[in-house]
């Protein structure tokens, strides 16, 4: 016996909803889900090209959905016909869409209306003053129905809510599910494992109704700056999904949450620190954030005893750095400056070079966007050499070395 996924809502569908491509009555309404005016059409096209029965009723009236064969430059195409009206849409619309994406659109349209309901049944029974859609179940849609919470968050109870953003903790780590307004907006990435799922009130999506990793990372970073709960900050960071750009020096609430976590015994580390020391049960943050912790005196540098005496506490030597620095040495020798050059990373974003009597510490990142001549200028400037004398002498030095 055939079974159908039934989607029902109050109010009557009009034929224009199905045939006017790009026409949306919800685009500027932040309380609704739809915005592109294409969802119904993509859903219908998916069903037709996969031979999945779909019946649409506006009240007791059945809206007939058929196709007619047309030829475009010699290629056979199936044109969608709605209630006898030939549209300009073919069954190849949204060829990259999968079953859950098609169901998402049909269900989302119902969710934008009052009195929506979903069920699975073998009967096809229209109702007065209601729009009812019946989609034939198949293997792909059976999986969709069995794992409904992976696609819609409406049946899930959030563990934390902040300005409409909902966080759902999970008993076991699994691929993260990202929702927008209760609807999944990111295809499952089996490499992105987390102990929480999240439902954003707003996150940018494309016309496939999907967002990107970059947008998810930016949205999480923005959220963390304003969270009231230090426990939720920990949950998000402990999953190490991304290295987030965080600014506790600018956002007092985030600074307070970090301080509270450190006071409770949470150990923080960085990618650079873990090159030298593996710290169990630690939470990774960026070098800038860790530098902020050092500056505030909340933590100690775990590499202090492993690095040469005199190494700044907020600096980690990169022993894998293999770029040739002989040019910098040669230029400095013309100015009678004999120092060791040490390359690594500072635990703060603003420091690039530190000059001491015996050593010059250089941030590795500076080599990515500045040539060696400019690096030498910076070193000489920090060594407090006369600028004009330096400029004049540097021209001669560069000409000679080059």
ROLUMNU-690718 format. One record per atom (N, C-alpha, C, CB): x negated, y, z negated. Coordinates in steps of 0.05 Angstrom, whole numbers, plus 5000, padded with zeros to 4 digits. Glycine has a CB too. Layout:
% residues N
XYZ...
***
This chain:
% residues 402
498349765000500050005000498350255000501950004976498950435018497450685019497950854994498150845044495850994986496151184964495251454974494551094939496351664961495851934970495052104946498252064985493052284950492452484930494452714935489452584932496052774914498152974917497353234904500852864905497553444918496953714908499453884910494453854923500353994888502954124888502754394874505053944873504154594884504254854870506854994876501855034878507655184859510055344863509655524887510755504838511955584901511855774923511555624950509455964921512155764971512255634998509855735015514855705011508655535028506555595047507755705072504955335053506455895085507355995111505355905132507656315111506355865156504655755178502155915183506355725203502356185179500056355183497756285165500856645179498356165142496156085124494355875137497355975098495555725156494055505168492855565195495955265171493655785207492755835235491156095238495055845253491356275219489856535222487056505210491356765208485156455227482356405219481156665207480656305242480156645183478856875170480757065157477257025191483357005157485257185144485757085116487957195160484957245096485357165068486757385053482557105054488757305038490257505021489057524994493157425019486757384989485557364962482757494961485457084953481757594983478957674985478157874964478457785012479758074958479058284939480258244912479858554950481157994906482357934881480457764864485157794885479257874844477257734829478357504812475757924810481057504809482257294793482857034809484857394780482557054835483156824852480456694862484956894876480756454873478456304882477756354911478856004877479856344928479456384957478556664964481956314971477056674986476156944995475556955025473757034980475056715038474156715065476356685086472156505069478656575078480856525097480256295116481356775113478656105107477955875125478355605111475055895134478855605086478955355071480955145081479555405043483455235085485555055095484654925121488155205098483555095138482855005165480654795165481955245183478554835148476454645146477454385135474154755128479154395115480254155102481853995122482054235079483554125138485153985158483353855179487254175171481354005188479553905209478153655199477554115217477253655174475853425163477653185163474953485134480153215154482052995153482552875181484653075140483053055200483652955227481352805240484453195244478952905238476752775252475852515238474352965254476652485212476052235198478452045196475052305170480552105212482951935213484151895185482251665225484152115170485452105143488152245146483652255122490252105139492952225140493152465121495152025134494352685131494852915114497653025122492753135118499353045101502053145105502353395088504252925097503453605100503853865086506753935088502054085099507953995064510754075062510954355050512353875046512454525063513154785051516054755043512655025071516554705017519154635008519854365020521354845017522254335032523054085044522254065074526054055042521054275084520254285112517454165115520454565123517253965133514653855139513254025161514853565148510754095155509254245175507754035192507254455162508454015217507253815234504353885242508953765260502553695239499753745246498953525266497953735220498253615290497453435311495053555325499753375331494153415346491953515363492753485392489353365356491353645408491653615437488853625449493553845449488453455469485853445482485453675501485453175496483153805499482454025517479553975525482754305503478754105547475954085557474654355557475853955585472254365545470754615544468054575557470354705514467754695581465354665597464754365602462954795583466854215607466553935613466453755588464153895628466453865564466353705540469153675528464453835519469853435521472453375510472653465481473053075511474753615475475153715448478053665440474454015446478453625413481153585402481953845388481253345382483853985401484854245390487054185370485854425413486854325347488854285326491454445333487754385298493654305329496354415334497954415308497854265357498854655300500454685275503254755282499154895257505154575275507954615281508454705309509054835261507054575328507454635356505854865367510354685361504455005349502855235357499955145361503055465336498955175386496155115391494355325378495555085421492555235361490655425349488155435366490055335320486255595358483655605371481555445356482655895374482555265338480755105322480654815332481655105292478354695331478054415339477554245314475754375360477653985317477153805294474253805287478153525301472453935302469653955295468954185277468053975321470954325268470554545249469354435223473254695244467154555214465954475189464754195190467854495167463254135211462253865215460453775192460653855241459153955178457453885156458953835130455354095152461553885130463053855106463553555100465754005108463653495074464253225064466953225052462053125044467852985043470552955032471153135008471052675025469153144990469753304966470053604973467453274945468553694994468753975001471554035013466554045021472553845029475253875040477353885018475853655061477153694999479053684977478853934960478653434960476354024956475954264940477654494951473054344940477754524978479154754990482154724986478554775019483254484990486154444988486954484959486954164998485454374940486054404912485754694903484254224895483654834913483155114905485455284913480555214917486555234937488855394946491255354927489655314974491655114917493755064898493255204871494254764893490655204863489955324837490355624837487055254830490355744861490756034862493756104860489656144889495455904858498355944856499255834829499855804879501555924819502655814794503655534797504856004783503755394774505055134773503654914789507755154783500954924790499554714806499354454790496754814814499554234805499353964793497853784813502153854786496453584802495153384819495853104809492053424819496152914828496652644820496052454843499652604812496052194838495551994859497951814859492951834855499251774882501751624884501951504912504251794876503751314915504251194941506651314956504750904938508151494942510551604954509951884966512851624934511551964985511352224997514052364993510652215028514252524972516752654964516352954963517752534937517353104982517253394981519153504960517953525008518753754952520453874931521254154940519053884904523654234933524554504940522854714926527554534931522354934940520855164930518055104921522455284907516954884931514154814925512654744950514054574905510154794950508354704971507054444961506154914978507354234976506253974968504553864991508453774961502053774985500253665005499653374996497653835007499653195015499052915010496652835028501552725016494452755016492052675030491552375025489552845022491452225046491051935043488351875030491151795071488551695010486151614996484351435013486851464970481751465010479751295024477451255005478851425052475351115013473151054995471951314984470950895009471451515001470251764993472051914973469551935017474651914979476452054961477051904936479152114976476751634936476951484911474751564892476851174917472351584903470051674887470551954876467451664903471652134893472252404884474252394861473452564908476352234863478352224842477252104817480752064852475551894819474451764795472551944780473051504803471252134795469252314783470152604785466452274796472752634780473952904784472553124769476952894775471553054744470253264728467653354740469753154700466553204758464053294772464653504793462653054785467153554799467953734820469653974809469553594841471153924788472854124776472454114745475854094784472254344733471754354704474354384687469854574697476654394700479154464686479854274663481454464706478954024664479553834643477453814622480053554655475253964625473053954606473254174585470353974621472454114561472554314539469654414536473554184512469254674540466554784537465554784509466555074549462954754505461754774479461055064472459254594478460855224492460155504487461255674510457055544484462355904503463456094524462256374519466556104523461256494540460156764538461156924562457056764537462857124557463957294578465057124601461857484587466456914595467756754616465956534627468556924638463356534621461556324629461656094609458556434632462055854620462455624602460155434604465155474609459255324581457155134580458154874568454655244565457654654582458554394573456154224567460354254595455854144542453653964534454453674541453053984504452353514548452753244556451353054536451853194585452452824532451152634514448552534525453052394509448352504551445852414564445152604587446152124574442552624592441652784615442552654641438652824614443452824660444252734686444052974705447252624685444352934731444153164750446053384741444753074778445153624742446753854733449053904752444954104730451353964740453654054756454054354751456253884748454054504773454454794772457154854784452154944786458854994769461455074778461555374782463654984758463455464798464155744800467155764797463155874827468055904777470955924771472255644770472356084793470755454757471855194753471554994775474655214747470155074797469854904820466954864827471455024845466054624832463254574837462354734862462854274842460054854858459055034880456154964887459255324872455254734878452454654885452454354889450454734863451454264912451353984918449553844898450453924946450353614888448853464868445953434877450153194862444053524860441153494864440253294843439653764863439553054852438852844833436152894819438752574847434653084829432153154816432453364795430053244837434753494794435253714775436853604752436753954789435453494733436753354710436953534686435153104702439253534673439653704650441653574630440753984659441653684606443453594585445953774583442053574558446253954603448554124603449454174632447954394589452054234635453154334660454154614654455454154671454554774675455255054671457355144691452755234672459155314682461255424699461055724698464155334690460055844721459756134722462356254731457456204742462956484720465256634729464756754756465956864708462256844760461556954787458656864793461757264787458256764816455656704827455956704858454456424817454156824872454456854901454556574914452157024912456356554934456656304949456656374979459156144941456156184996456256225025458956125035453956085039459356115061461956045072462555745068462156115101460455585062460955305054461755285025458455145059461955515011462655534983460555414965465355394978458055434974455755324959453855544952454355094975452555514929450455704921447755584925450855794892445655724917442955624921441455604894441355814940439155464895437555434871436655704861435155254876435855884879434956154871437156304856434056314895439656284866441856424853442456304826444356414871442256034824442755904798440555994778442755604801438055994787435856084769436256364759433256054783436956544778437356834771439756864752437757004796441956714757444356724740443756624712446656574752442156414709441456304683439756504668439956044686437856624682436056824669437657064659433856924689439557154676441157384667442857314643443057474691443957074643445556984620443956974594446856704626441556854595439956824571439357084557437356674578439157294572438457554560440657664542437957764582443157564546445457674531446757474512447457774551445757234511447057034494446957104464445756754499449157044450449157084421448056844406452057134412448056624419447256374406444356294413449156144413442656274393439956184398439955884404438156244374441955734395442055444401442555404431444355314386444155574444444655544472442255634488447155714481440855834479438255914491436455674492436956154476436255534469434555294468435455074487434455194439438055024488439054814505438254864534442154794503438555114543437955184571434955164576438955474577433355274558430455274563429254994559429055464544430254834541429154574535429354384559430454444511431154444577431454264601429354314622434254304613427954544619425754604638426554574667423354414633428954674673429954664701428354854719432854744702427755084709426255284724424455444705428255484739422455574716421055784700422656044705418055814709424056124684425756354686424256614680428156324667424956824695423757094689425357214666423857274715424157214643425457324618423857554607425757094597425257744595424057984585424858044556424758224603423857894537424657944509423758214499423457724492421658334511420758594503422758814510418058664516424558754529426558954538429358894527426658964568429858644520432558554511432358464482433658334530433158634463432858564435434358304427433958794418436658254439438058014432436457764438440858004446435157764461433557534469431157514451432657564498429957744444427657734425428457614398426558024422430757704388431657594363432157294364434257734354433257204387433756914390431156754391435356864415429156864405426556724405425356714377424656874425425456934363424256944336425656744318424557224324428256724321429756534304428956244310432756574307428656184336427755914344425055844334427855884375423156034335420455994325420455954295418656234333422156114281422356084252423555804245424156304240425155694263426355434257424455204266428955404272422055264275420155064281419954974310420654834265421355114328421155044356418355124367423455184373417054944381414354994391414555064421412454754387413455284428413455374456410755334469414255674458410755284495408355244510408655364538407554944512406555344554406655444582405455224600405155714585405855264626404655074645401555074642405355154674400455314638397555334636396455204611396755634636397855234588397055104563397054804567398855194540399154704581399454414583397354294602402154344593395854454616393554354631391454244612392454564650391354364588389254294569390354124546388054544558392754184537393954054514396753964520393854234488397453714516400153624518401453644490400353334529403453814488404753864462407553724462404954164456407953504448410553364448412753544438410353114431415053504449417553634440417253944441418253554412415754044461415454334463417254434485412454404470417754694485419454824504417755014521421754984490417854984547416155134565417355414571415654984591415655614569416455884577414255994596416856074552414656224607412656344625410356454608413856574642408056504621405756614607406456894596403356624625408157044610408857314600410357294574410557454621412257114572413857084548412056984525416156884552410256794531408456694510406656924501406856454520405757084520404157324513405657504494403257464538408257534498409857704480409857584452412757724491410057314450409957184424407257234410410356884427405057224425402457274414402257564405400257214435403257744421403158034414404658084388404258194437406857954385408557994361407357844337411457914366405457674341404257524319405957294310403757704296407757194327409556984320408256704323412156994336406356684342405056434348402056474349406156304374400556254350397756264354397156134381396156134331394956204393394156084418393055804413392056264433394355594422393355324416390755254429395455124425389855424448387355374461384955514449387555444491385555664427383455834415380955674408384555964390381255434398378955274389377755114413379855074368379055114436378054964459376555144479380254824472376655404475375455584494372955714482377455804503371155814499368655934489369256154469367056044512367456184450367756394429367856664443365456384409369656834433369957104445372157124466367357184456373256894475375356904495377857034482376156614505378957234496381357374485383457164477382457574504384857224456386957034446389257004466388057134420389657214483391857204502390957124530393257474503388656994531387556914557386956614558384957074564387656484580387056204583385356164608389656034586383056044604381156004626382255784645378355924615382155844671382955644690380455504701384555784714379955274691377455124699377655014727376954894679380055014739380354904766379955124787383054784769379655374779379355584798376655554813379455864785376755544839374355494854373755704876374455224867374955934874374456144894371656274889376656364893370256334911367556444909367656724899366156424937366356784877366257054865363457174867367157044836361757054884358957154886358857444895357356984904360757524913360757794923361157994900362957834944362957934881363458114859360958124841365858014842359657894837357157894821355058074835356057604819354758044861352658194875353158494874352658114905355658584877356258864876355758974848359158924884356658824827356258924800353258944793357558734780351658774804348758784799347559044809347258544811348559164830347659414840348159644820348959484867350059594803350659794782349459714755353759834780347559524757346159424733348159314712344559654720350259194722352159054705351758754708355159144711350858634687350358344687352358214668347458274681354358094679356457974662357257704674358858154659358557544658359857294668362657364678359857074646363457234699366157274709367757024702366257324740370057064688371756844680374556894691371756814649375656694705378256724717380256544703378156644748382656654699384756504685387356654686384056434656388856644665391456784663391756914636393756594668392557174637393357304612396157234604392957614615396657234578399357174569401057424568399257044541400757594587402557824590402257914619401758054570404458004630404658064659403058304667407458094667402458494649401358744657398258744657402358964639396958564644394058564642392858394664393158464614390958514679389758384701386758334697390158534726385458524684382558514680381858614652380958684701380058474638379058574613375958554614380158404588374658774607371758794609370658804581370859044625368858624574367358634549364358664556367758374532362658674536359758724541358558494557358258764515359458254553358258024566359957884587357457824545362557934586364357784604366557964615365657554588367257904640369658024652371657804656368858164680374057844644376257654647378157754668377757614619378757584688380357664711382757484714378557664737385057604717387457444722387357314750390057614719387857054751387756914777389657044797388356624773391957134788393957244806392957484822396457324791390957624812389957874825388757804852387958014808387657564855386357484880388457444903384757234876391057414895393057364915393757614931395557254902393557854918394458094931392458324933396958194917389958274923387958484925385358364936387458614898383958514953381458404963379258454942380658544990376958334947374758344927373658614922372558154935373658794943372759064939374459214918372759214965377059174920378859314901378559204873381859294910378058934871377558814845375158934832377358514847372958974848370559094838371059384828368359094859372559534844373259804836374659804808375159934857376559614805377959604779376059544756380159394780374159354761372259284740370559524733370459044749369459664753367759904748369360124734366660004775371860154742373560354729373960294699376260374743374360034693374659954666372059964650375859674664369859944665367259974652366560274648365059844669368460444656368260734651365860864666367960794622365460764690363460894708364661134721362360694729362961334728363961574741365261504767361661774745367661594771369261514795367861604821372061624793367061864822365961964847363261844853365762264846361661804832359061674835359461384845357461674809361561254833362160974841362960964870364360864823364761144879365661144907363361174926367761364911361561364920359361414938357461174940357761664929356861064917354960844916356260594928354060794888358860554924360160314934360060304965363060314924360360534978360260535007357660415017360660815019355460505004352860405012352560105006350660564998353560024982353359744974354959564993354459704946357459645000359059475017357859455045361859595019356759685055355459675081353059485082354559955089351559495060349259325059349959025056347459405035351958965039352658685034354258565058354358655009355658735073357158635095355558645121359658805099
***
